[in-house]
Amino acid sequence: MSAAKNKPFEKRYITVEEASAFLGISTVTCYRYIKEGVLQASRLRTLIRIDKLWLEKFMAGSAREKLFENRPQVQR
């Protein structure tokens, strides 16, 4: 058996809801970032999906700071 058959299936593309939960932002903000070109997404008719590998690279890089630089601070 090959190693690929032993791995559990992992999704490559995630929904906007899953991406917003991963980023810690609202879905409305996630849609806005897609529209503004901050986040890359693919559209298939009415479905919008975000490449999970791209999102992980995005979060690891310096683009993460740009994403959160204008985010209002929550006072606790």
C-alpha positions, 0 to 999 in steps of 0.5 A, spaced: 500 500 500 502 506 498 503 512 503 497 516 500 492 511 501 493 510 509 492 518 510 485 520 512 482 525 507 484 532 508 480 538 504 484 542 500 479 548 499 475 550 505 469 555 505 468 562 507 465 560 514 471 555 515 476 560 513 473 566 517 473 561 523 481 560 522 482 567 521 478 569 527 474 574 523 467 575 521 464 572 515 462 578 512 469 581 513 472 575 510 467 576 504 470 583 504 477 581 504 475 577 498 472 582 494 478 587 496 483 582 493 486 581 500 484 574 500 484 569 494 478 565 493 475 561 487 468 561 485 464 556 482 457 559 480 455 560 487 460 557 491 466 560 494 472 556 496 479 558 499 485 554 498 487 552 505 495 551 503 495 558 500 491 561 507 496 557 511 502 560 507 498 567 508 498 566 515 505 564 516 508 570 512 508 578 513 501 579 509 498 576 516 500 583 519 497 587 514 490 583 515 490 585 522 493 592 522 487 596 522 483 591 526 480 594 532 482 592 539 477 589 543 477 592 550 476 587 556 
